[in-house]
Amino acid sequence: MNKVSWWQVLIDPEMSWREAQQFNAAADGINSVGAQIGDVASRAARLELEVARLRTALGVLTQLLTDGGAIDKSALQYRLEAAMDALEAPPPAAAPSAVDSSTDTSTPSPLVQPVTCVGCGKSYEMRATEITPSGTMCAVCFQSSHYSKG
């Protein structure tokens, strides 16, 4: 916003020097707010680009890990959904609920589903295995493999 110059104060008989100063102070405030809005818009655009890049990277990594067999797609989906639900869920109430969710067995966790070890061929619960470039291994095979030796 343009400021009132001393020349405009001299020409305009209805404007006092004090009014011009107040007008100029208001113009400075408006210009400052305008600059801050521009900064916020610029930051928002950079953040949108960063989110798009992170989504792309996450999608590529997820696809690479699931296509290579390093991660079970259903286990990954289960964990992601649980994490997203936890983010969106309201904070827990102070009083405990009457329903105990730990005894709910209607949908078993993918972590307890059987997975075949690529080393010995036996089935184990997923939570008792290690994921290697060769595939999923039980703890015994993993310990005897070259992967556990760093």
C-alpha positions as CSV (number, residue, x, y, z in Angstrom):
1,M,0.0,0.0,0.0
2,N,1.3,3.4,-0.9
3,K,2.2,5.9,1.8
4,V,1.2,9.6,2.0
5,S,4.1,11.8,1.0
6,W,4.8,15.2,2.6
7,W,3.9,16.7,-0.7
8,Q,0.4,15.3,-0.6
9,V,0.0,16.7,3.0
10,L,1.0,20.1,1.7
11,I,-1.5,20.0,-1.2
12,D,-4.5,18.5,0.6
13,P,-5.9,21.1,3.0
14,E,-8.1,18.6,4.8
15,M,-5.2,16.2,5.8
16,S,-3.0,17.0,8.8
17,W,0.5,15.8,9.3
18,R,-0.7,13.6,12.2
19,E,-3.3,11.9,9.9
20,A,-0.6,11.3,7.3
21,Q,1.6,9.7,10.0
22,Q,-1.3,7.5,11.2
23,F,-2.1,6.5,7.6
24,N,1.5,5.7,6.9
25,A,1.7,3.6,10.0
26,A,-1.4,1.7,8.9
27,A,0.1,1.2,5.4
28,D,3.3,-0.2,7.0
29,G,1.2,-2.7,9.0
30,I,-0.7,-3.7,5.9
31,N,2.5,-4.1,3.9
32,S,4.0,-6.2,6.7
33,V,1.0,-8.5,6.8
34,G,1.1,-8.8,3.0
35,A,4.7,-9.9,3.1
36,Q,3.9,-12.4,5.9
37,I,1.1,-13.9,3.8
38,G,3.5,-14.2,0.9
39,D,6.0,-16.0,3.1
40,V,3.3,-18.4,4.4
41,A,2.1,-19.1,0.9
42,S,5.7,-19.8,-0.2
43,R,6.3,-22.2,2.7
44,A,3.0,-24.0,2.0
45,A,4.0,-24.5,-1.6
46,R,7.4,-25.9,-0.5
47,L,5.7,-28.2,2.0
48,E,3.2,-29.5,-0.6
49,L,6.2,-30.3,-2.9
50,E,8.0,-32.0,0.0
51,V,4.9,-34.1,0.8
52,A,4.5,-35.1,-2.8
53,R,8.2,-36.2,-2.9
54,L,7.9,-38.1,0.4
55,R,4.7,-39.9,-0.9
56,T,6.5,-40.9,-4.1
57,A,9.6,-42.1,-2.2
58,L,7.4,-44.1,0.2
59,G,5.5,-45.6,-2.6
60,V,8.6,-46.7,-4.5
61,L,10.2,-48.1,-1.4
62,T,7.1,-50.0,-0.5
63,Q,6.7,-51.4,-3.9
64,L,10.4,-52.4,-4.0
65,L,10.2,-54.2,-0.6
66,T,7.0,-56.0,-1.4
67,D,8.0,-57.0,-4.9
68,G,11.3,-58.3,-3.6
69,G,9.6,-60.4,-0.9
70,A,11.4,-58.6,1.9
71,I,8.1,-57.5,3.4
72,D,4.7,-59.3,3.4
73,K,2.3,-56.9,1.7
74,S,-0.6,-57.8,4.0
75,A,1.5,-57.3,7.1
76,L,2.7,-53.9,5.8
77,Q,-0.9,-52.9,5.0
78,Y,-2.1,-54.1,8.5
79,R,0.6,-52.0,10.3
80,L,0.1,-48.9,8.1
81,E,-3.7,-49.0,8.7
82,A,-3.2,-49.5,12.4
83,A,-0.7,-46.6,12.6
84,M,-3.0,-44.3,10.5
85,D,-6.0,-45.2,12.7
86,A,-3.9,-44.4,15.8
87,L,-3.1,-41.0,14.4
88,E,-6.8,-40.2,13.6
89,A,-8.3,-41.8,16.8
90,P,-9.5,-39.5,19.6
91,P,-7.4,-39.5,22.7
92,P,-8.3,-42.4,25.0
93,A,-10.9,-41.8,27.7
94,A,-9.8,-41.7,31.3
95,A,-12.0,-44.6,32.3
96,P,-11.2,-48.0,30.8
97,S,-13.8,-49.4,28.4
98,A,-15.9,-52.4,29.2
99,V,-14.8,-54.3,26.2
100,D,-11.3,-55.8,26.3
101,S,-9.8,-55.6,22.8
102,S,-6.9,-57.9,23.6
103,T,-9.3,-60.9,23.6
104,D,-10.8,-60.0,20.2
105,T,-9.7,-62.8,17.8
106,S,-12.0,-61.9,15.0
107,T,-9.1,-60.6,12.8
108,P,-5.8,-62.3,13.6
109,S,-2.7,-60.1,13.3
110,P,-0.6,-60.8,10.2
111,L,2.3,-61.1,12.6
112,V,1.0,-64.4,14.0
113,Q,0.3,-65.9,10.5
114,P,2.7,-68.7,9.5
115,V,5.7,-67.8,7.3
116,T,8.0,-70.4,5.8
117,C,11.7,-70.1,6.5
118,V,13.9,-70.1,3.4
119,G,16.7,-71.7,5.3
120,C,15.0,-74.8,6.8
121,G,11.6,-74.8,5.2
122,K,9.7,-74.9,8.5
123,S,6.7,-72.6,9.3
124,Y,7.0,-70.0,12.0
125,E,5.0,-67.0,13.2
126,M,6.1,-63.9,11.3
127,R,7.0,-62.1,14.5
128,A,9.6,-64.9,15.2
129,T,11.4,-64.4,11.9
130,E,14.0,-62.1,10.3
131,I,13.7,-60.6,6.9
132,T,16.8,-60.9,4.7
133,P,17.6,-60.3,1.0
134,S,17.2,-64.0,0.5
135,G,13.8,-64.1,2.1
136,T,12.3,-64.7,5.6
137,M,14.4,-66.8,8.0
138,C,13.7,-68.2,11.4
139,A,16.0,-67.1,14.3
140,V,18.1,-70.3,14.2
141,C,18.8,-70.0,10.4
142,F,19.4,-66.3,10.7
143,Q,21.9,-66.8,13.5
144,S,23.8,-69.3,11.4
145,S,23.7,-67.3,8.2
146,H,26.2,-64.6,7.1
147,Y,23.4,-61.9,7.5
148,S,23.6,-61.9,11.3
149,K,27.4,-61.4,11.3
150,G,27.1,-57.8,10.2
